Amino acid sequence: QEQFVESGGGLVQPGGSLTLSCVPSESLRAALDIYIMGWYRQAPGKERELVATLAPAGDTSYLDSGKGRFTIATDKRKNTLYLQMNSLQPEDTAVYYCRAPRHTDGISWGPGTPVPVSS
């Protein structure tokens, strides 16, 4: 099954940090080199939203609420996409997913990784 698999989530206190990881399935192993990649999140009762994107050339974009706090990056040696999140707040609570926003045909959503932010 073609998908990206997310990990690294977990309970974090307000103000804390967390780094999420995303690994492509074998059939998508070139994705991080050739596709624009994105991190999404879905909070309880809300629509899924795009949080950050990273183009192969290195251009990034962020949701306004994540600017200055979130960093999207790849490690080409590990073929892994990351989302570094700092100064987390309760409103960041969501299940986080990664995907290639412009290449979705035949690619399932991954399991996601939950990030509850709570004291």
N, C-alpha and C positions, 0 to 999 in steps of 0.2 A: 504494500500500500504506500502510495506516495504521500508523504507528510513530513512536517517538521515536528520534532519532539522537544518540548520545553521542560526545564527543570530549574531548581534553585529557589523556588518560592518557600514561604514559611512565615510564621507569626513574627512580626517586628513591632517594636514600640514606636510611637510617634517621635520623629526626629532621627530615627535609625536609618540604616543603609542596607541594601541588598543588591546582589548581582544575579541576574537571571541568565540562563544559558539556553541556546537553541541549536539543535543538531539536525541536519537534513537526513532523510532516509537515503539509502544507497543510490537509488535511482535519481535522486536530486543532489548528488554530491557536488555538482558544479554550480549549484544555484547561488551560493554566496559570492561566486566570482563573476557571475553574469547577470543576475537579477537585482533589481531594487528590492531590498528586504525591509520588512517592517515589524514592529512590535505593536500588538493590539492589546486592549484590555476590555473586560466586560464586568462591570460592577453589578451587584444584585439589583434586579429590577430595571436595569438600564440596557440600552443598545451597546453593542460592541463598538469601540472607537479606536482609531489609529493613533498611537502614542508617539511613535518615532519611526523615521525611515532612514535608510543608508543606501546610497547608490554605489555601484562598483567603483566609481571614480573617487568616492569618499565624501560626496556631498551628503549632508544630513539635514533633517527637518524634525521639528518637535511640536507636539501639542503645546499651546501657550502655557498650560499649567505645569508642564514638565521642563520648560526652558530654564537652564541654569541648575537644574536638579538631576536630570536624566542624561545619560550618555549612551549612545548606541555605537557599537564597534564590533569588529570581527577579529578573530585570530585565524589567519589563513592556514597556519601549520596544524591547528587543531580542527579546522573546518567548522568553527563554532561562531555563532552570533551571540552577542551579549547585550544586556541592558543593565547598566549600572544606575542604581536609583539611590539618591541621597535625600536627606531631610524629608523622609516619608511622612505623610499625614493620613489621617483616617479616610479622607476622600480618595486616596490612592488605592484603597481596598478594592480588589478585583481579582478575577482570574486573568492571567496574562498569557497571550499567545503570540507566536511569530508566524509569518507567512510572507510570500512575495505578492504584494498588492496587485501587480499587473499580470501575474501568472497563477491563475486559480483553477483553470480547467483541469479536472481529474485529480486535483490535489485536495485531500481532506484536511480539515482543521485538526491540529494535534490535540493531545489531551489537555493542554494548558497547565499552568502552574499557579496555584492560589497564593495570593499575597494579602493576608489580613493584617491591617495596621491598627493596633489597639494596645492600650495600656492595661 
